[in-house]
Amino acid sequence: MHARSLPPKGCALGRHLPRSRHRDVKGEPIQRSACRCCGVAIVKSAVSRRWIVSGMLG
């Protein structure tokens, strides 16, 4: 799925897409990136299927 196929309000609905170069935190199963549409910091755990805004984790 590409950013162009999402509606413009996809980010407002929580449908963030990572930039192609996400980085893994060494020693932790967490991936961090930024949304390619709006630039917000997002994270994804090893068990999660979705990227979420990093501030939602605390």
Phi and psi restraints in degrees (range 20) as a CNS / XPLOR table:
assign (resid 1 and name C) (resid 2 and name N)
       (resid 2 and name CA) (resid 2 and name C) 1.0 -105.9 20.0 2
assign (resid 2 and name N) (resid 2 and name CA)
       (resid 2 and name C) (resid 3 and name N) 1.0 158.8 20.0 2
assign (resid 2 and name C) (resid 3 and name N)
       (resid 3 and name CA) (resid 3 and name C) 1.0 -59.5 20.0 2
assign (resid 3 and name N) (resid 3 and name CA)
       (resid 3 and name C) (resid 4 and name N) 1.0 -30.2 20.0 2
assign (resid 3 and name C) (resid 4 and name N)
       (resid 4 and name CA) (resid 4 and name C) 1.0 -69.6 20.0 2
assign (resid 4 and name N) (resid 4 and name CA)
       (resid 4 and name C) (resid 5 and name N) 1.0 -25.8 20.0 2
assign (resid 4 and name C) (resid 5 and name N)
       (resid 5 and name CA) (resid 5 and name C) 1.0 -82.2 20.0 2
assign (resid 5 and name N) (resid 5 and name CA)
       (resid 5 and name C) (resid 6 and name N) 1.0 -12.4 20.0 2
assign (resid 5 and name C) (resid 6 and name N)
       (resid 6 and name CA) (resid 6 and name C) 1.0 -85.9 20.0 2
assign (resid 6 and name N) (resid 6 and name CA)
       (resid 6 and name C) (resid 7 and name N) 1.0 148.8 20.0 2
assign (resid 6 and name C) (resid 7 and name N)
       (resid 7 and name CA) (resid 7 and name C) 1.0 -67.6 20.0 2
assign (resid 7 and name N) (resid 7 and name CA)
       (resid 7 and name C) (resid 8 and name N) 1.0 155.3 20.0 2
assign (resid 7 and name C) (resid 8 and name N)
       (resid 8 and name CA) (resid 8 and name C) 1.0 -55.7 20.0 2
assign (resid 8 and name N) (resid 8 and name CA)
       (resid 8 and name C) (resid 9 and name N) 1.0 -27.4 20.0 2
assign (resid 8 and name C) (resid 9 and name N)
       (resid 9 and name CA) (resid 9 and name C) 1.0 -92.0 20.0 2
assign (resid 9 and name N) (resid 9 and name CA)
       (resid 9 and name C) (resid 10 and name N) 1.0 16.4 20.0 2
assign (resid 9 and name C) (resid 10 and name N)
       (resid 10 and name CA) (resid 10 and name C) 1.0 -57.5 20.0 2
assign (resid 10 and name N) (resid 10 and name CA)
       (resid 10 and name C) (resid 11 and name N) 1.0 -41.3 20.0 2
assign (resid 10 and name C) (resid 11 and name N)
       (resid 11 and name CA) (resid 11 and name C) 1.0 -66.1 20.0 2
assign (resid 11 and name N) (resid 11 and name CA)
       (resid 11 and name C) (resid 12 and name N) 1.0 -36.4 20.0 2
assign (resid 11 and name C) (resid 12 and name N)
       (resid 12 and name CA) (resid 12 and name C) 1.0 -65.8 20.0 2
assign (resid 12 and name N) (resid 12 and name CA)
       (resid 12 and name C) (resid 13 and name N) 1.0 -24.6 20.0 2
assign (resid 12 and name C) (resid 13 and name N)
       (resid 13 and name CA) (resid 13 and name C) 1.0 -91.8 20.0 2
assign (resid 13 and name N) (resid 13 and name CA)
       (resid 13 and name C) (resid 14 and name N) 1.0 1.4 20.0 2
assign (resid 13 and name C) (resid 14 and name N)
       (resid 14 and name CA) (resid 14 and name C) 1.0 89.1 20.0 2
assign (resid 14 and name N) (resid 14 and name CA)
       (resid 14 and name C) (resid 15 and name N) 1.0 14.2 20.0 2
assign (resid 14 and name C) (resid 15 and name N)
       (resid 15 and name CA) (resid 15 and name C) 1.0 -96.9 20.0 2
assign (resid 15 and name N) (resid 15 and name CA)
       (resid 15 and name C) (resid 16 and name N) 1.0 72.7 20.0 2
assign (resid 15 and name C) (resid 16 and name N)
       (resid 16 and name CA) (resid 16 and name C) 1.0 -88.2 20.0 2
assign (resid 16 and name N) (resid 16 and name CA)
       (resid 16 and name C) (resid 17 and name N) 1.0 143.9 20.0 2
assign (resid 16 and name C) (resid 17 and name N)
       (resid 17 and name CA) (resid 17 and name C) 1.0 -115.5 20.0 2
assign (resid 17 and name N) (resid 17 and name CA)
       (resid 17 and name C) (resid 18 and name N) 1.0 130.6 20.0 2
assign (resid 17 and name C) (resid 18 and name N)
       (resid 18 and name CA) (resid 18 and name C) 1.0 -73.1 20.0 2
assign (resid 18 and name N) (resid 18 and name CA)
       (resid 18 and name C) (resid 19 and name N) 1.0 153.0 20.0 2
assign (resid 18 and name C) (resid 19 and name N)
       (resid 19 and name CA) (resid 19 and name C) 1.0 -66.1 20.0 2
assign (resid 19 and name N) (resid 19 and name CA)
       (resid 19 and name C) (resid 20 and name N) 1.0 160.6 20.0 2
assign (resid 19 and name C) (resid 20 and name N)
       (resid 20 and name CA) (resid 20 and name C) 1.0 -64.7 20.0 2
assign (resid 20 and name N) (resid 20 and name CA)
       (resid 20 and name C) (resid 21 and name N) 1.0 -21.1 20.0 2
assign (resid 20 and name C) (resid 21 and name N)
       (resid 21 and name CA) (resid 21 and name C) 1.0 -109.7 20.0 2
assign (resid 21 and name N) (resid 21 and name CA)
       (resid 21 and name C) (resid 22 and name N) 1.0 74.3 20.0 2
assign (resid 21 and name C) (resid 22 and name N)
       (resid 22 and name CA) (resid 22 and name C) 1.0 -85.5 20.0 2
assign (resid 22 and name N) (resid 22 and name CA)
       (resid 22 and name C) (resid 23 and name N) 1.0 156.2 20.0 2
assign (resid 22 and name C) (resid 23 and name N)
       (resid 23 and name CA) (resid 23 and name C) 1.0 -121.9 20.0 2
assign (resid 23 and name N) (resid 23 and name CA)
       (resid 23 and name C) (resid 24 and name N) 1.0 142.6 20.0 2
assign (resid 23 and name C) (resid 24 and name N)
       (resid 24 and name CA) (resid 24 and name C) 1.0 -89.4 20.0 2
assign (resid 24 and name N) (resid 24 and name CA)
       (resid 24 and name C) (resid 25 and name N) 1.0 142.1 20.0 2
assign (resid 24 and name C) (resid 25 and name N)
       (resid 25 and name CA) (resid 25 and name C) 1.0 -81.1 20.0 2
assign (resid 25 and name N) (resid 25 and name CA)
       (resid 25 and name C) (resid 26 and name N) 1.0 122.8 20.0 2
assign (resid 25 and name C) (resid 26 and name N)
       (resid 26 and name CA) (resid 26 and name C) 1.0 -60.7 20.0 2
assign (resid 26 and name N) (resid 26 and name CA)
       (resid 26 and name C) (resid 27 and name N) 1.0 128.7 20.0 2
assign (resid 26 and name C) (resid 27 and name N)
       (resid 27 and name CA) (resid 27 and name C) 1.0 83.8 20.0 2
assign (resid 27 and name N) (resid 27 and name CA)
       (resid 27 and name C) (resid 28 and name N) 1.0 -3.3 20.0 2
assign (resid 27 and name C) (resid 28 and name N)
       (resid 28 and name CA) (resid 28 and name C) 1.0 -129.6 20.0 2
assign (resid 28 and name N) (resid 28 and name CA)
       (resid 28 and name C) (resid 29 and name N) 1.0 143.6 20.0 2
assign (resid 28 and name C) (resid 29 and name N)
       (resid 29 and name CA) (resid 29 and name C) 1.0 -83.7 20.0 2
assign (resid 29 and name N) (resid 29 and name CA)
       (resid 29 and name C) (resid 30 and name N) 1.0 36.9 20.0 2
assign (resid 29 and name C) (resid 30 and name N)
       (resid 30 and name CA) (resid 30 and name C) 1.0 -113.0 20.0 2
assign (resid 30 and name N) (resid 30 and name CA)
       (resid 30 and name C) (resid 31 and name N) 1.0 133.0 20.0 2
assign (resid 30 and name C) (resid 31 and name N)
       (resid 31 and name CA) (resid 31 and name C) 1.0 -104.4 20.0 2
assign (resid 31 and name N) (resid 31 and name CA)
       (resid 31 and name C) (resid 32 and name N) 1.0 139.9 20.0 2
assign (resid 31 and name C) (resid 32 and name N)
       (resid 32 and name CA) (resid 32 and name C) 1.0 -122.8 20.0 2
assign (resid 32 and name N) (resid 32 and name CA)
       (resid 32 and name C) (resid 33 and name N) 1.0 145.7 20.0 2
assign (resid 32 and name C) (resid 33 and name N)
       (resid 33 and name CA) (resid 33 and name C) 1.0 -158.7 20.0 2
assign (resid 33 and name N) (resid 33 and name CA)
       (resid 33 and name C) (resid 34 and name N) 1.0 -168.3 20.0 2
assign (resid 33 and name C) (resid 34 and name N)
       (resid 34 and name CA) (resid 34 and name C) 1.0 -132.4 20.0 2
assign (resid 34 and name N) (resid 34 and name CA)
       (resid 34 and name C) (resid 35 and name N) 1.0 147.0 20.0 2
assign (resid 34 and name C) (resid 35 and name N)
       (resid 35 and name CA) (resid 35 and name C) 1.0 -67.9 20.0 2
assign (resid 35 and name N) (resid 35 and name CA)
       (resid 35 and name C) (resid 36 and name N) 1.0 134.1 20.0 2
assign (resid 35 and name C) (resid 36 and name N)
       (resid 36 and name CA) (resid 36 and name C) 1.0 -75.2 20.0 2
assign (resid 36 and name N) (resid 36 and name CA)
       (resid 36 and name C) (resid 37 and name N) 1.0 -14.1 20.0 2
assign (resid 36 and name C) (resid 37 and name N)
       (resid 37 and name CA) (resid 37 and name C) 1.0 -91.0 20.0 2
assign (resid 37 and name N) (resid 37 and name CA)
       (resid 37 and name C) (resid 38 and name N) 1.0 -51.5 20.0 2
assign (resid 37 and name C) (resid 38 and name N)
       (resid 38 and name CA) (resid 38 and name C) 1.0 -111.0 20.0 2
assign (resid 38 and name N) (resid 38 and name CA)
       (resid 38 and name C) (resid 39 and name N) 1.0 -13.0 20.0 2
assign (resid 38 and name C) (resid 39 and name N)
       (resid 39 and name CA) (resid 39 and name C) 1.0 84.6 20.0 2
assign (resid 39 and name N) (resid 39 and name CA)
       (resid 39 and name C) (resid 40 and name N) 1.0 2.0 20.0 2
assign (resid 39 and name C) (resid 40 and name N)
       (resid 40 and name CA) (resid 40 and name C) 1.0 -67.9 20.0 2
assign (resid 40 and name N) (resid 40 and name CA)
       (resid 40 and name C) (resid 41 and name N) 1.0 148.7 20.0 2
assign (resid 40 and name C) (resid 41 and name N)
       (resid 41 and name CA) (resid 41 and name C) 1.0 -73.2 20.0 2
assign (resid 41 and name N) (resid 41 and name CA)
       (resid 41 and name C) (resid 42 and name N) 1.0 129.1 20.0 2
assign (resid 41 and name C) (resid 42 and name N)
       (resid 42 and name CA) (resid 42 and name C) 1.0 -129.4 20.0 2
assign (resid 42 and name N) (resid 42 and name CA)
       (resid 42 and name C) (resid 43 and name N) 1.0 155.4 20.0 2
assign (resid 42 and name C) (resid 43 and name N)
       (resid 43 and name CA) (resid 43 and name C) 1.0 -135.6 20.0 2
assign (resid 43 and name N) (resid 43 and name CA)
       (resid 43 and name C) (resid 44 and name N) 1.0 159.1 20.0 2
assign (resid 43 and name C) (resid 44 and name N)
       (resid 44 and name CA) (resid 44 and name C) 1.0 -145.9 20.0 2
assign (resid 44 and name N) (resid 44 and name CA)
       (resid 44 and name C) (resid 45 and name N) 1.0 128.1 20.0 2
assign (resid 44 and name C) (resid 45 and name N)
       (resid 45 and name CA) (resid 45 and name C) 1.0 -87.6 20.0 2
assign (resid 45 and name N) (resid 45 and name CA)
       (resid 45 and name C) (resid 46 and name N) 1.0 171.8 20.0 2
assign (resid 45 and name C) (resid 46 and name N)
       (resid 46 and name CA) (resid 46 and name C) 1.0 -65.1 20.0 2
assign (resid 46 and name N) (resid 46 and name CA)
       (resid 46 and name C) (resid 47 and name N) 1.0 -29.2 20.0 2
assign (resid 46 and name C) (resid 47 and name N)
       (resid 47 and name CA) (resid 47 and name C) 1.0 -94.9 20.0 2
assign (resid 47 and name N) (resid 47 and name CA)
       (resid 47 and name C) (resid 48 and name N) 1.0 -11.4 20.0 2
assign (resid 47 and name C) (resid 48 and name N)
       (resid 48 and name CA) (resid 48 and name C) 1.0 -85.2 20.0 2
assign (resid 48 and name N) (resid 48 and name CA)
       (resid 48 and name C) (resid 49 and name N) 1.0 146.1 20.0 2
assign (resid 48 and name C) (resid 49 and name N)
       (resid 49 and name CA) (resid 49 and name C) 1.0 -100.1 20.0 2
assign (resid 49 and name N) (resid 49 and name CA)
       (resid 49 and name C) (resid 50 and name N) 1.0 -10.0 20.0 2
assign (resid 49 and name C) (resid 50 and name N)
       (resid 50 and name CA) (resid 50 and name C) 1.0 -119.9 20.0 2
assign (resid 50 and name N) (resid 50 and name CA)
       (resid 50 and name C) (resid 51 and name N) 1.0 150.9 20.0 2
assign (resid 50 and name C) (resid 51 and name N)
       (resid 51 and name CA) (resid 51 and name C) 1.0 -85.6 20.0 2
assign (resid 51 and name N) (resid 51 and name CA)
       (resid 51 and name C) (resid 52 and name N) 1.0 133.5 20.0 2
assign (resid 51 and name C) (resid 52 and name N)
       (resid 52 and name CA) (resid 52 and name C) 1.0 -125.3 20.0 2
assign (resid 52 and name N) (resid 52 and name CA)
       (resid 52 and name C) (resid 53 and name N) 1.0 157.4 20.0 2
assign (resid 52 and name C) (resid 53 and name N)
       (resid 53 and name CA) (resid 53 and name C) 1.0 -63.9 20.0 2
assign (resid 53 and name N) (resid 53 and name CA)
       (resid 53 and name C) (resid 54 and name N) 1.0 131.0 20.0 2
assign (resid 53 and name C) (resid 54 and name N)
       (resid 54 and name CA) (resid 54 and name C) 1.0 -61.3 20.0 2
assign (resid 54 and name N) (resid 54 and name CA)
       (resid 54 and name C) (resid 55 and name N) 1.0 -29.9 20.0 2
assign (resid 54 and name C) (resid 55 and name N)
       (resid 55 and name CA) (resid 55 and name C) 1.0 -66.8 20.0 2
assign (resid 55 and name N) (resid 55 and name CA)
       (resid 55 and name C) (resid 56 and name N) 1.0 -18.0 20.0 2
assign (resid 55 and name C) (resid 56 and name N)
       (resid 56 and name CA) (resid 56 and name C) 1.0 -73.9 20.0 2
assign (resid 56 and name N) (resid 56 and name CA)
       (resid 56 and name C) (resid 57 and name N) 1.0 -14.7 20.0 2
assign (resid 56 and name C) (resid 57 and name N)
       (resid 57 and name CA) (resid 57 and name C) 1.0 -86.1 20.0 2
assign (resid 57 and name N) (resid 57 and name CA)
       (resid 57 and name C) (resid 58 and name N) 1.0 -13.8 20.0 2
